[in-house]
Amino acid sequence: MLSPSLEDYLEELYRFSLYNDIVRVTDISRKLNVSLPSVSKALRKLKAGQYINYQRYGIIDLTDKGKKTGNFLVERNKILQEFLTLICADCDIAAEAEAMEHYLSKQTIKSIQLLVKFMQNHTECYNIFLEHLMNQEEKEEE
């Protein structure tokens, strides 16, 4: 089981790996705005968990386990951002999804994903929801 912090590292490693052949400690440090020693410590833990292959001052490679978990983490974030957008959440969508993602079970994420897909495929239901939302906002303004 990964801690929320290690999930963040693995998620960013996975994102970098999608667009770059080489991922370095400095890339992760800059992206997450953390110190190089913090990244190194996290990488040692991810290596111990067999999520990555990494040697000090070397290139970071995701293992199959790391790629699978990283993909899940990126998808989970995407699903939560879609959900927050769908419900017209008045917040920083990316930050809110980041705050939520570490504390929801896989089953809850799956349920949210099913709801998002349902609303996307049944626009008539979604439009009723939007109308309800607008009516609630109008009532609150009164």
N, C-alpha and C positions, 0 to 999 in steps of 0.2 A: 504494500500500500504506500503510495507516494504522498508526501505532505503537500499542502497547497503551494508552498514555495518551489518544491521540486517539480510539481506539475507545470508551474510557470516556466521553469528552465527547459523542461522537455518540450513543452509546446513551442517555445521560441526556437529551440534547436530543430524541431521538425519543420517549422515554417522556413527557416533559413535553408534547410536541406532541399526544399522544393525548388529553390531558385538559384542556389549556389552549389558548386561542386565541392567547395572547401568551406567549412565552418570553423571559426577560430574563437578562442576564449574572448578576445577583444570584441568580436561581433556581438556576442551575448551580453558582455559587460555594458556596451553602449546601448543596446536595445532595452535592457531591463534597468539601466541606470544603477548598476551595482558595481562594487569593486572587483578587481581581478581575483583577489584571494577568495571572495565569496563565490565567484563562478567556479574557481578551481575546486573548492570544497563541495559544491553541488555536483560537479562532474565526477568527483570521486564516488559520491553516493550513487549517482546514476550508473556509473560503471559497475559498482558492487551489486546493484540490482539487475545488471545485465541489460540495461537499456541502451548503452553506448559502448563503443570501443574508443579508448582515449589514452594517450600517453602524455605525460607532462610536456608542455610546449609543443604539442603535436596537433594534428588534425583530429577533429571529432567526427566519428562515424556512428550513425544510428544502427543498432542491431535490428533484426526483424521485430523483436518485441518492442523496441523503442519506436520503430516506424508505426507499428500497429497502435500503440498507446498514444503516440504523438498525433496520429490521424484522428483518433477518438477525441483527444483534447481540443484540437482545432475545430472539429465538427460540433462538439458540445458548445463551444463559444459561439459559433455561427448560429446554431439553433436558438440559443438564448437571445442573441441579438435580433434574430428574426421575430422571436416571440415578443420581445419588448417593443419592437417596431409595430408589430401587429396590434398590440393592445394600446398603442399610442402613448406609451410611457413618456412622461415629461421629465427626462433625465439625460444624463450622459450615457447613451446606450452602451458604448464599449466598456466604460467603467462599471456600470451596473451589472452587465453580463459577467465581467471579471469577478465582481464581488459575489455573485450568485453561484458561479460554476463549481466552486470547490465544495459546496455544502449540499448539493442536490444529488440524490442517488441516480444510478443509471436508469432505473425504472421511471423515475420522475422526469428525467431528461427525455426518455422515450415517449412518455405521455405528452409532454410539451411538444415534441416533434410531431406527433400524430395530430394534435390540435392545430398546429400551424399548417400542416398539410391539408387538413380538413377545411380550414377557413380559406386557404388558397384555392382549393378545388370547388368550394361552395360559396361563391361570391355573394349570393343572395343572403346567406346566413351572416356573412361578414358585414354586409351592408346594414343588416338589422342591428348587429352589435354596434357599429359606428353611429347609427341613429340613436340608439340607447345611450351611448356615451355622450353624444351631444346634448341630449335631453337632460342627462344628469348634470352636466356642466352648466346648463342654463338654469336649472333648479338651484344649484349652489350659488349662482350669481345673484339670485333674487333676494 
